[in-house]
Amino acid sequence: MTEYTILGPIYPAEKCYLFEVLQWRAFARFPAAHYSIDGNDWRFQSDVREGYEAPIPNGIELSEGECQFAGIPPDPTMQALLQGTAMLSVSKFDEWISDFQETENNPKYLAKLQQDREEAITYERAMEEWTAIFDDYTDPFRAEIYTNLRSGTLRAFGTKLPNFNFDKSLELIDPEMERDPEKEWDPEMDWTTFPATEIPSQIWISNGIKWSDSAIEGREEHYIWVHVLTEDMLSIFPPTQFINRQHVHPVGENFAMSTSELSKSIPTHSKRGRPSLPWEEFHAKVAALFRDSEMPEKKEAGIALLQEWFEKSLGKPVSRSSIGDKLKPYYDRLFKEDRK
């Protein structure tokens, strides 16, 4: 008896970031909407923009099925996340080992650091090899997207940086970046509130596109959080290019596809999402910091503190946006209430 998988509707995101366009075109990852409690798409909320890199809900790592779809080896980052192996830089472990040897006498923990360092070496080598394959595979798709952006066929929008120098702009708008200590950061330079504007097509330079960050470094103008309208993207890169209509059958408002045919393109055993982080331990740590009056009053400092805690205690790098999203309710309720 033939088994069928029922395919139901999903809700497309109204807008999607530039790297999501590449993910769709090259790996058939559809930019579905991720709504927050207030009904807004998670991608474009200012409080999750903790860095100039675009916040992409499912990350830039590729699942097993997506890599198989493209005919490339599994993504080492996704494998490392699923297996819990060390992904921090080798130089970071060298720094920790050096500091630990000078200040501590714990052979067991030192051995763990050295083991993690070996895992980091293996991971870096695997990423170097895999990235070359990824670049070769995505190159024609990047060129295709760039051509549509440059010609104006695909309109793009982004937040224009305030200085003609890309790195200088990031220094001006990011209070966490290193800068002249004698100059105070201007709180009015809150980059999360900068408006998005349409990017002139002539701005586009192929070697200036920062794909994984969804940013463009032009000759004199630069934009971050670059995105397009999903409807515009689908008009140029329609889903029909991925569909074998011989195996998809309408069933009421849904569609059915034989499980055997579905498994040929996307394995049913594939783990698609990012593995969950130990958020219970995180919340316990945050509660302890507030209890002991050790939580910094500024949210940015709190994020930095918890990032370091994740790295040292759990050996897991966690983005500022993920931590910031979890910390927001604490700062909104506790610190704001204290100021009343």
VEXLUM-811272 format. One record per atom (N, C-alpha, C): x, z, y; residue in one letter. Coordinates in steps of 0.02 Angstrom, whole numbers, padded with zeros to 5 digits, always signed. Atoms other than C-alpha are relative to their C-alpha. Layout:
<recs>
XZYA...
</recs>
This chain:
<recs>
+00043+00000-00060M+00000+00000+00000M+00044+00000+00062M-00040+00004-00062T+00068-00048+00170T-00016+00058+00046T+00008-00055-00048E+00095+00097+00289E+00007-00028+00070E-00002+00024-00069Y+00063+00070+00474Y+00016+00056+00048Y-00013-00046-00056T+00126+00154+00631T-00045-00022+00057T+00045+00016-00055I-00002+00164+00771I+00038+00008+00066I-00034+00000-00065L+00069+00120+00941L-00051+00011+00055L+00046-00016-00054G-00021+00203+01086G+00028-00015+00068G-00024+00015-00068P-00009+00178+01274P+00047+00054+00026P-00042-00047-00038I+00126+00259+01380I-00010-00014+00073I+00011+00007-00071Y+00126+00283+01566Y+00065-00020+00035Y-00062+00023-00032P+00256+00179+01657P+00014+00037+00065P-00020-00030-00063A+00353+00258+01798A-00012-00051+00056A+00011+00045-00056E+00306+00185+01967E+00066-00029+00025E-00067+00021-00020K+00491+00177+02010K+00050+00021-00053K-00053-00019+00047C+00648+00181+01905C+00068-00015+00030C-00066+00007-00028Y+00831+00198+01944Y+00036-00061-00029Y-00036+00061+00018L+00955+00055+01932L+00026+00002-00071L-00026-00003+00068F+01034+00118+01772F-00056-00005-00051F+00056+00008+00044E+00861+00127+01695E-00020-00073-00009E+00011+00073+00006V+00843-00059+01731V+00047-00028-00053V-00048+00022+00050L+01001-00088+01630L-00019+00025-00069L+00020-00027+00065Q+00939+00026+01491Q-00059-00040-00029Q+00057+00040+00022W+00777-00074+01483W+00022-00069-00023W-00020+00069+00015R+00859-00244+01486R+00045-00004-00061R-00049+00005+00054A+00999-00205+01364A-00019+00038-00063A+00014-00042+00058F+00925-00071+01250F-00075+00012-00011F+00073-00005+00008A+00735-00085+01271A-00025+00072+00009A+00026-00067-00016R+00719+00094+01337R-00047-00006+00059R+00051+00009-00052F+00558+00092+01437F-00001+00060+00047F+00001-00057-00048P+00555+00198+01597P-00069+00031+00007P+00064-00034-00002A+00404+00306+01559A+00002+00057+00052A+00005-00052-00051A+00344+00429+01691A+00010+00069-00031A-00008-00071+00020H+00395+00613+01676H-00027+00042+00058H+00033-00035-00054Y+00274+00714+01781Y+00016+00075-00001Y-00009-00072-00007S+00307+00889+01846S-00068+00033+00009S+00063-00037-00006I+00176+01024+01869I-00041-00023+00060I+00036+00021-00060D+00133+00961+02044D-00023-00072-00003D+00026+00068+00008G+00094+00787+01976G+00047-00054+00024G-00047+00050-00023N+00249+00700+02045N+00050-00018-00054N-00049+00021+00049D+00375+00600+01946D+00064+00040+00008D-00060-00044-00001W+00521+00713+01901W+00060-00035+00030W-00059+00036-00024R+00649+00577+01942R+00012+00006+00075R-00007+00008-00072F+00613+00574+02127F-00017+00063+00040F+00009-00063-00036Q+00589+00758+02170Q+00066+00022+00030Q-00062-00018-00034S+00715+00819+02297S+00036+00058-00032S-00032-00060+00026D+00745+00983+02207D+00037-00012-00066D-00040+00015+00059V+00816+00897+02052V+00060-00044+00017V-00056+00040-00021R+00938+00793+02153R+00057+00046+00023R-00053-00048-00015E+01085+00911+02142E+00068-00035+00008E-00061+00039-00008G+01216+00773+02149G-00019-00071+00020G+00018+00068-00021Y+01228+00593+02207Y-00019-00044-00059Y+00020+00038+00058E+01204+00535+02028E-00076+00004-00008E+00073+00001+00008A+01025+00482+01992A-00020+00043-00059A+00024-00041+00056P+00929+00608+01885P-00044-00042-00046P+00037+00040+00049I+00872+00512+01730I-00025+00046-00054I+00030-00050+00044P+00751+00611+01620P+00033+00006-00069P-00028-00003+00067N+00824+00564+01450N+00075-00009-00001N-00071+00007-00003G+01002+00551+01510G+00024-00072-00009G-00027+00068+00007I+01118+00401+01504I+00027-00010-00071I-00022+00008+00069E+01166+00435+01322E-00049-00043-00038E+00042+00045+00040L+01100+00311+01195L-00015+00032-00068L+00019-00025+00065S+01004+00360+01040S+00027-00045-00055S-00022+00039+00058E+01047+00300+00866E-00038-00066-00004E+00040+00060+00003G+00902+00177+00871G+00017-00050+00053G-00017+00046-00054E+00952+00105+01039E+00067-00035-00013E-00064+00031+00018C+01130+00075+00980C-00009-00050-00056C+00013+00046+00055Q+01066-00005+00821Q-00036-00062+00025Q+00034+00057-00030F+00951-00115+00924F+00050-00048+00032F-00050+00041-00034A+01102-00176+01023A+00055-00025-00047A-00052+00020+00046G+01213-00192+00870G+00069+00028+00018G-00064-00032-00018I+01346-00072+00936I+00004+00067-00036I-00007-00065+00035P+01417+00089+00859P-00037+00055+00036P+00035-00057-00031P+01330+00256+00892P+00038+00027+00060P-00028-00029-00061D+01359+00336+01062D+00034+00067-00017D-00034-00064+00016P+01493+00473+01041P-00027+00059+00038P+00028-00056-00039T+01413+00577+01179T-00062+00027-00033T+00060-00024+00034M+01246+00584+01090M+00017+00035-00065M-00021-00032+00062Q+01332+00624+00926Q+00029+00069+00014Q-00031-00063-00017A+01433+00762+01009A-00053+00052+00021A+00054-00044-00021L+01275+00835+01088L-00039+00026-00060L+00038-00020+00058L+01184+00836+00923L+00039+00046-00046L-00042-00040+00044Q+01330+00912+00829Q+00029+00062+00033Q-00026-00058-00036G+01378+01036+00965G+00075+00002+00006G-00073+00002-00006T+01558+00977+00975T+00021+00001+00074T-00026-00008-00068A+01667+01004+01128A+00006-00068+00035A-00003+00062-00038M+01652+00872+01264M+00035+00008+00067M-00036-00011-00063L+01744+00951+01410L+00067-00036-00004L-00063+00036-00001S+01905+00867+01465S+00056+00041-00033S-00057-00033+00031V+02066+00905+01373V+00039+00041+00052V-00035-00036-00053S+02145+00956+01539S-00034+00066+00016S+00037-00063-00012K+02007+01087+01561K+00018+00052-00052K-00020-00046+00053F+02049+01164+01393F+00072+00023+00009F-00070-00019-00013D+02235+01161+01436D+00003+00055+00053D+00003-00050-00054E+02193+01258+01595E-00024+00067-00027E+00028-00062+00027W+02088+01386+01502W+00050+00034-00047W-00047-00028+00048I+02217+01409+01363I+00059+00032+00037I-00056-00027-00038S+02356+01435+01490S-00019+00066+00034S+00023-00061-00033D+02254+01562+01589D-00011+00057-00051D+00016-00050+00051F+02198+01651+01430F+00063+00031-00029F-00063-00025+00028Q+02374+01667+01361Q+00034+00049+00048Q-00032-00043-00049E+02430+01749+01523E-00037+00066+00010E+00039-00059-00018T+02288+01874+01540T-00033+00037-00058T+00038-00030+00055E+02210+01908+01369E+00043+00004-00064E-00033-00006+00065N+02264+01962+01195N-00055-00001-00054N+00054+00009+00048N+02130+01892+01080N+00014-00063-00041N-00021+00058+00040P+02204+01777+00946P-00059-00040-00027P+00057+00035+00028K+02033+01735+00873K-00031-00047+00052K+00030+00043-00052Y+01963+01670+01038Y+00048-00055+00021Y-00049+00051-00016L+02125+01579+01076L-00001-00055-00051L+00004+00051+00053A+02113+01491+00909A-00062-00044+00008A+00061+00038-00012K+01934+01440+00952K+00010-00050+00057K-00014+00045-00056L+01992+01366+01118L+00044-00059-00023L-00044+00053+00024Q+02129+01269+01029Q-00036-00048-00046Q+00040+00043+00043Q+02006+01205+00900Q-00045-00046+00042Q+00042+00040-00045D+01888+01149+01040D+00040-00053+00035D-00043+00049-00033R+02034+01063+01124R+00011-00060-00046R-00009+00055+00047E+02064+00960+00967E-00062-00043-00005E+00063+00037+00000E+01880+00912+00964E-00006-00043+00063E+00004+00037-00063A+01893+00861+01147A+00046-00061-00002A-00046+00057+00006I+02043+00749+01107I-00033-00055-00041I+00034+00049+00042T+01945+00664+00968T-00057-00034+00037T+00056+00027-00038Y+01794+00644+01082Y+00024-00049+00054Y-00024+00044-00052E+01895+00568+01224E+00024-00067-00029E-00022+00062+00032R+01974+00441+01107R-00059-00043-00022R+00059+00037+00022A+01806+00395+01033A-00037-00031+00059A+00035+00026-00058M+01729+00376+01206M+00037-00060+00031M-00039+00056-00028E+01871+00264+01264E-00012-00064-00039E+00013+00059+00042E+01845+00147+01116E-00072-00024+00008E+00071+00019-00003W+01655+00151+01127W-00018-00029+00068W+00015+00025-00067T+01650+00124+01315T+00021-00073+00008T-00022+00070-00002A+01748-00038+01295A-00052-00045-00034A+00052+00039+00035I+01617-00099+01170I-00064-00002+00041I+00060-00004-00042F+01475-00040+01282F+00006-00047+00059F-00011+00043-00058D+01549-00131+01432D-00005-00074-00019D+00003+00069+00022D+01571-00292+01334D-00072-00021-00014D+00069+00017+00018Y+01392-00286+01270Y-00045-00005+00062Y+00045-00002-00058T+01310-00242+01437T+00021-00048+00056T-00025+00042-00054D+01415-00359+01544D-00047-00057+00019D+00046+00054-00020P+01296-00510+01536P-00065+00026+00029P+00062-00028-00027F+01146-00397+01569F+00012+00026+00071F-00017-00022-00068R+01233-00318+01720R+00005-00059+00047R-00005+00060-00042A+01273-00492+01785A-00068-00028+00016A+00068+00025-00009E+01092-00544+01761E-00038+00041+00052E+00034-00044-00048I+01025-00393+01855I+00030-00009+00070I-00033+00010-00064Y+01155-00414+01993Y-00022-00064+00033Y+00020+00064-00028T+01108-00597+02017T-00070+00005+00031T+00068-00008-00027N+00925-00549+02042N+00000+00044+00062N-00004-00042-00059L+00973-00412+02165L+00031-00038+00059L-00035+00037-00053R+01091-00523+02263R-00043-00055+00030R+00044+00054-00025S+00963-00664+02276S-00062+00027+00034S+00060-00029-00029G+00827-00543+02331G-00060-00007-00045G+00056+00006+00047T+00720-00584+02179T-00024+00068-00022T+00016-00069+00017L+00727-00401+02130L+00017+00044+00059L-00011-00044-00058R+00704-00284+02278R+00023+00068-00024R-00024-00067+00017A+00796-00120+02275A-00004+00045+00061A+00006-00049-00053F+00781+00039+02377F+00050+00056-00014F-00048-00054+00009G+00900+00182+02407G+00009+00041+00063G-00015-00043-00056T+00961+00320+02520T+00068-00020+00029T-00061+00024-00032K+01089+00254+02644K+00044+00059+00019K-00047-00053-00016L+01244+00360+02662L+00020-00003+00074L-00008-00004-00073P+01290+00419+02838P+00067-00023+00027P-00066+00019-00025N+01469+00353+02847N+00021-00065-00034N-00022+00064+00028F+01552+00183+02820F+00046+00009-00059F-00043-00015+00057N+01670+00268+02696N-00040+00038-00052N+00042-00028+00052F+01586+00308+02530F+00019+00073-00015F-00021-00068+00017D+01690+00462+02486D-00011+00048+00059D+00011-00042-00060K+01680+00528+02666K-00074+00019+00006K+00071-00014-00002S+01491+00514+02657S-00018+00056-00048S+00015-00052+00049L+01484+00619+02500L+00026+00067+00023L-00027-00062-00027E+01594+00748+02584E-00045+00029+00054E+00043-00023-00054L+01477+00756+02733L-00065+00030-00025L+00068-00020+00020I+01318+00778+02634I-00001+00049-00059I+00000-00045+00057D+01374+00884+02486D+00038+00064+00016D-00033-00063-00018P+01410+01067+02527P+00047+00026-00054P-00042-00024+00054E+01495+01091+02357E+00068-00036-00003E-00063+00037+00003M+01633+00962+02388M+00053+00032+00043M-00055-00028-00039E+01804+01010+02451E+00005-00035+00067E-00004+00028-00067R+01827+00986+02637R+00044+00045+00043R-00039-00040-00047D+01917+01054+02789D-00034+00068+00008D+00032-00066-00002P+01885+01243+02779P-00019+00023+00070P+00014-00020-00068E+01882+01256+02969E-00064-00032+00026E+00061+00034-00020K+01731+01140+02979K-00059+00026-00041K+00058-00025+00035E+01562+01213+02937E-00045-00057-00021E+00047+00051+00024W+01437+01113+02835W-00063+00004+00043W+00060+00004-00041D+01290+01055+02939D-00062+00002-00045D+00058-00005+00044P+01129+01116+02854P-00051-00055+00012P+00046+00055-00012E+01035+00972+02936E+00018-00062-00042E-00020+00055+00042M+01134+00855+02824M-00023+00012-00072M+00029-00012+00067D+01017+00892+02678D-00016-00068-00030D+00005+00068+00025W+01042+00732+02583W-00061-00011-00045W+00057+00009+00043T+00896+00766+02466T-00062-00022+00039T+00058+00019-00040T+00777+00734+02612T+00011-00066+00037T-00011+00064-00033F+00857+00573+02674F-00051-00051-00026F+00051+00048+00023P+00725+00434+02669P+00030-00059-00037P-00021+00060+00036A+00737+00286+02551A-00020-00061+00040A+00015+00062-00036T+00746+00114+02631T+00018-00059-00046T-00015+00059+00040E+00751-00062+02561E+00072-00022+00014E-00070+00019-00004I+00928-00120+02526I+00005-00075+00014I-00008+00072-00013P+00975-00287+02607P+00035-00035-00058P-00028+00034+00058S+01015-00414+02472S+00073-00016+00008S-00070+00019-00010Q+01180-00461+02553Q+00048+00059-00010Q-00042-00058+00012I+01243-00283+02525I+00033-00002-00069I-00020-00004+00070W+01262-00314+02339W+00066-00034-00013W-00065+00025+00023I+01440-00335+02274I+00006+00023-00072I+00002-00018+00071S+01458-00340+02086S+00047+00057-00017S-00047-00053+00018N+01614-00231+02078N-00011+00064+00040N+00016-00060-00038G+01537-00106+02200G-00057+00040-00030G+00057-00034+00030I+01393-00058+02086I+00025+00056-00046I-00016-00058+00043K+01409+00115+02009K-00061+00009-00046K+00060+00006+00042W+01290+00084+01865W-00025+00068-00025W+00023-00063+00030S+01285+00254+01780S-00025+00050+00053S+00023-00043-00054D+01259+00338+01950D-00059-00029+00038D+00052+00035-00038S+01132+00210+02014S+00016+00002+00074S-00023+00001-00069A+01231+00187+02174A+00036-00067+00013A-00035+00061-00019I+01307+00041+02270I+00048+00016+00058I-00050-00007-00052E+01468+00048+02370E+00012-00069+00029E-00008+00065-00032G+01457-00100+02489G+00063-00002+00042G-00060+00005-00043R+01585-00159+02614R-00004+00049+00059R+00008-00045-00057E+01514-00058+02759E-00060+00047-00007E+00058-00042+00011E+01351+00017+02695E-00003+00019-00074E+00002-00024+00068H+01325+00123+02541H-00067+00036-00012H+00065-00029+00017Y+01169+00183+02451Y+00005+00039-00066Y+00005-00038+00062I+01135+00317+02321I-00073+00002-00021I+00068-00004+00027W+00982+00348+02211W-00035-00068+00005W+00026+00068-00004V+00957+00160+02202V-00053-00010-00054V+00054+00009+00047H+00792+00115+02121H-00040-00063+00016H+00043+00059-00010V+00668-00027+02100V-00071+00020-00020V+00068-00010+00023L+00481-00039+02075L-00004-00025-00072L+00003+00019+00071T+00446-00042+01888T-00039-00065-00009T+00039+00061+00005E+00316-00178+01914E+00042-00061+00016E-00045+00055-00017D+00447-00289+01997D+00048-00013-00058D-00047+00008+00056M+00569-00257+01854M-00033-00035-00058M+00034+00029+00057L+00440-00301+01722L-00020-00072+00011L+00017+00070-00014S+00394-00462+01810S+00060-00046-00014S-00061+00038+00011I+00575-00519+01791I+00024+00007-00073I-00021-00014+00068F+00614-00436+01624F-00060+00027-00039F+00062-00022+00032P+00445-00430+01533P+00012+00028-00070P-00008-00029+00067P+00420-00329+01373P-00008-00051-00056P+00011+00051+00052T+00372-00488+01279T+00066-00023-00030T-00065+00022+00027Q+00558-00524+01258Q+00022+00043-00059Q-00019-00045+00054F+00567-00377+01136F-00051+00000-00057F+00056-00007+00047I+00405-00405+01040I-00004-00059-00048I+00015+00049+00052N+00381-00497+00877N-00075+00004-00014N+00073-00005+00003R+00195-00533+00890R-00027-00009-00071R+00024+00009+00068Q+00184-00578+00706Q-00013+00066-00035Q+00004-00064+00035H+00200-00395+00659H-00040+00052+00039H+00038-00047-00040V+00094-00313+00797V-00073-00022+00001V+00071+00017+00006H-00095-00305+00774H-00042+00047+00043H+00043-00043-00040P-00226-00242+00898P-00048+00041-00043P+00047-00045+00034V-00328-00092+00838V-00035+00039+00054V+00035-00032-00055G-00457-00043+00967G+00042-00005+00063G-00040-00001-00061E-00363+00011+01123E+00074+00007-00016E-00069-00008+00020N-00203+00035+01024N+00025-00061-00038N-00028+00053+00041F-00090-00074+00917F+00028+00032-00062F-00029-00024+00063A-00029-00058+00739A+00057-00046-00020A-00058+00037+00024M+00137-00110+00666M+00019+00029-00067M-00018-00026+00066S+00188-00097+00485S+00063+00043+00006S-00056-00046-00005T+00307+00048+00462T+00064-00033-00024T-00060+00034+00025S+00427-00062+00364S+00031-00045+00054S-00025+00043-00053E+00440-00184+00510E+00027+00042+00058E-00023-00043-00054L+00457-00043+00637L+00069+00029-00016L-00064-00031+00019S+00600+00036+00539S+00058-00049+00003S-00054+00049-00005K+00697-00127+00546K+00031-00001+00070K-00025+00002-00069S+00712-00115+00735S+00018+00069+00027S-00013-00068-00023I+00701+00073+00767I-00008+00047-00060I+00005-00043+00059P+00742+00190+00620P-00044+00060+00014P+00045-00057-00010T+00608+00323+00596T+00038+00066-00003T-00038-00062+00004H+00745+00451+00560H+00043+00010+00062H-00043-00004-00059S+00830+00418+00726S-00020+00058+00045S+00013-00055-00047K+00846+00568+00841K+00009-00028+00071K-00001+00035-00063R+00801+00499+01011R+00017+00044+00059R-00008-00041-00060G+00802+00645+01129G+00066+00037+00002G-00059-00043-00005R+00940+00756+01194R-00015+00065-00036R+00012-00065+00031P+00962+00915+01092P-00011+00053+00053P+00017-00050-00050S+00892+01067+01177S+00060+00047+00011S-00052-00048-00017L+01011+01184+01266L-00027+00071-00010L+00022-00069+00013P+01007+01373+01237P-00029+00032+00063P+00029-00024-00063W+00890+01407+01383W-00021+00073-00004W+00018-00071+00006E+00835+01576+01312E+00059+00044+00021E-00060-00038-00020E+01014+01639+01330E+00012-00008+00075E-00008+00013-00072F+01020+01559+01503F-00045+00047+00041F+00047-00042-00037H+00864+01652+01563H+00019+00074-00005H-00023-00070+00008A+00931+01815+01492A+00059+00014+00046A-00058-00007-00044K+01093+01787+01588K-00022+00004+00073K+00025+00000-00069V+00999+01749+01750V-00034+00067+00015V+00033-00064-00010A+00892+01905+01728A+00051+00056+00010A-00052-00052-00006A+01048+02011+01704A+00036-00005+00067A-00033+00008-00065L+01129+01937+01860L-00043+00027+00057L+00044-00027-00052F+00977+01979+01966F-00004+00076-00006F+00004-00073+00011R+00965+02153+01887R+00061+00035+00029R-00063-00031-00023D+01147+02189+01929D+00019-00021+00071D-00012+00023-00069S+01133+02110+02103S+00063-00044+00005S-00058+00043+00001E+01266+01983+02055E-00017-00074+00009E+00019+00069-00010M+01165+01825+02082M+00011-00019+00073M-00012+00021-00070P+01226+01732+02239P-00066-00016+00035P+00061+00013-00038E+01097+01718+02376E-00012-00074+00010E+00007+00072-00008K+01132+01533+02397K-00007-00033-00068K+00015+00032+00064K+01060+01424+02260K+00059-00041-00025K-00056+00042+00020E+01210+01306+02261E+00054+00042-00034E-00049-00045+00030A+01326+01452+02224A-00024+00025-00068A+00028-00021+00064G+01209+01510+02086G+00007-00053-00053G-00008+00056+00047I+01213+01338+02006I+00072-00004-00025I-00071+00003+00019A+01403+01337+02009A+00018+00056-00048A-00014-00058+00043L+01409+01511+01932L-00027-00012-00071L+00029+00011+00065L+01292+01462+01790L+00032-00059-00036L-00037+00054+00032Q+01384+01298+01759Q+00062+00026-00034Q-00061-00029+00029E+01543+01397+01732E-00017+00043-00060E+00021-00041+00057W+01449+01517+01618W-00014-00042-00061W+00015+00045+00055F+01384+01374+01511F+00066-00024-00033F-00062+00028+00026E+01559+01301+01494E+00041+00052-00037E-00043-00050+00030K+01651+01462+01456K-00033+00035-00059K+00033-00039+00052S+01521+01552+01350S-00025-00043-00057S+00032+00041+00051L+01440+01408+01258L+00037-00064-00015L-00038+00062+00011G+01566+01266+01274G-00041-00062+00011G+00044+00057-00012K+01430+01151+01340K-00001-00017+00075K+00007+00020-00070P+01438+01052+01503P-00073-00014+00016P+00070+00009-00020V+01270+01057+01592V-00003-00023+00071V+00003+00029-00067S+01222+00956+01745S-00027+00050+00050S+00025-00043-00054R+01188+01039+01912R-00075-00008+00007R+00071+00011-00008S+01016+00959+01916S-00040+00039-00052S+00035-00037+00053S+00965+01038+01749S-00003+00074+00016S-00002-00072-00017I+01022+01211+01803I-00041+00014+00062I+00037-00010-00062G+00949+01191+01977G-00075+00001-00011G+00071+00003+00015D+00779+01146+01905D-00023+00066-00031D+00018-00063+00032K+00780+01305+01798K+00005+00059+00048K-00011-00055-00047L+00841+01415+01941L-00051+00001+00057L+00044+00005-00058K+00715+01355+02070K-00054+00055+00002K+00052-00052-00003P+00573+01474+02020P+00028+00069+00018P-00031-00064-00015Y+00692+01623+02029Y+00013+00007+00075Y-00017-00002-00071Y+00752+01580+02204Y-00063-00002+00043Y+00062+00004-00039D+00578+01534+02265D-00037+00066+00001D+00040-00060+00004R+00500+01695+02206R+00038+00063+00020R-00036-00062-00011L+00636+01826+02215L+00033+00004+00069L-00035-00003-00064F+00744+01783+02365F-00048-00009+00058F+00047+00011-00055K+00600+01717+02470K-00044+00062+00010K+00040-00061-00007E+00498+01874+02433E+00040+00055+00035E-00041-00051-00031D+00645+01983+02484D+00006-00011+00075D-00008+00014-00072R+00651+01896+02653R-00063+00013+00040R+00063-00011-00035K+00468+01929+02692K-00002+00070+00031K
</recs>
